[in-house]
């Protein structure tokens, strides 16, 4: 069964970097993880999630999910 993990924290607490690293670790174990962001977040491109430390990965938009 799928699980949903919601991470929250103050600004500069590396939430995005942590989410990207967790997705990478799941992929290394042969599991799947999904990064999702709203369409209004266009700072780094439409389907890109990027942290200030330079770590980046592809993501899905909320309104594209079925």
N, C-alpha and C positions, 0 to 999 in steps of 0.2 A: 504494500500500500504506500502511496506517495505521502510525503510529509512536507509541511510548509514551515520554513524558518524565517522569521522576521527579525532583522537586526536594526536597532536604533541606537542613537547616541548623539553626543554634542558634535558641533562642527570640529573638524580636524581630529576626529577619533578613529580615522582610517576605516570607516564602514565600507566604502566602495572597494578599497584594496583588499580587505578581508573577504568580501563576497567573491571577488575574482579569484583569490587564492583558494577558497573553499571549492569553487567550481572546478578549478584545475585539479585539486586533490581527488574529488569525486571521479573525474575523468580518468585519472591514473589508476583508480580501482575498478574501472569498467562500469561505473555508474553514471547516471545522467543528472545534470543540474541545469536550471534555467534562470538566467538573469533577465529581469524585466524592468523597463522604465517607461515613463509616460512620453507621449509624442511631443509634448511641449519642451522636453529637455533636449535641445539641439546643440549644446556646447561643443561636443566632440564628434558630431555626425549623428545621423539618424539611428543606425544600428550599432553604435560603438559606445561602450561604457569604459571610462578611463578615470584613473585616480590621479591625484597630483603627483604621486611618486613615479608616474609613467607606466604603470601596469595597465594593460587594456585588454578587452575581450569583446566578442560580439554579444549582442543582447537582442531581445524581442521587445516589441512595443505592446503596451496593455491592450490597445484597440485591435491588434492583429491576432490576439489569442482567441481560440474557439472554445 
